[in-house]
Amino acid sequence: MIILPANPSQLDIVETITRQTIAAIYPRYYPAGAAAFFQAHHSRERIADDLTAGLVYLAMDGDTSVGTVTLHGNEIGRLFVLPQHQGRGAGRLLMQFAEETLFARHDTIVLHASLPAKRIYLKHGYREAAYHILETDNGDFLCYDEMVKQRPKEADR
């Protein structure tokens, strides 16, 4: 499995990974309004903008795109692995790639952790920095954590 930069022609692929992952996973953790908020937040237009800016990467298993991550400034965003490919190392590879890339330029990484992903990020050494609650259009609530991780000191590597 390898990580490659995505390009604007791969918009459908990145959008499919994002939408299928949200549709399969988020309703187990969030009410319908919050899951719909995630779908709207990760809109086709936002994905296209990030692709045009060169911020999106794909995890490839042979010729198959199985996951994606977006790196913007010192933030990890839109890290998704297709449900049928979860548990095979793509998420771990995407996280390792994201951290190596961002720590090469920044001392701190920030991400917004949904409930399904929070446990994973805690295992990777992230800590909670803030807790957010948003009311969605239909009155449901979306809860998520802002999490941070500091670059390891040379002695810790």
ABEGO torsion letter per residue (X at the ends): XBBBBBBAAAAAAAAAAAAAAAAAAAAAABBAAAAAAAAAABBAAAAAAAAAAGABBBBBBEABBABBBBBBEABBBGBBBBAAABGAGAAAAAAAAAAAAAAAABABBBBBBBAAAAAAAAAAGBBBABBBBBBBAAGBBBBBBBBBBBBBBAAAX
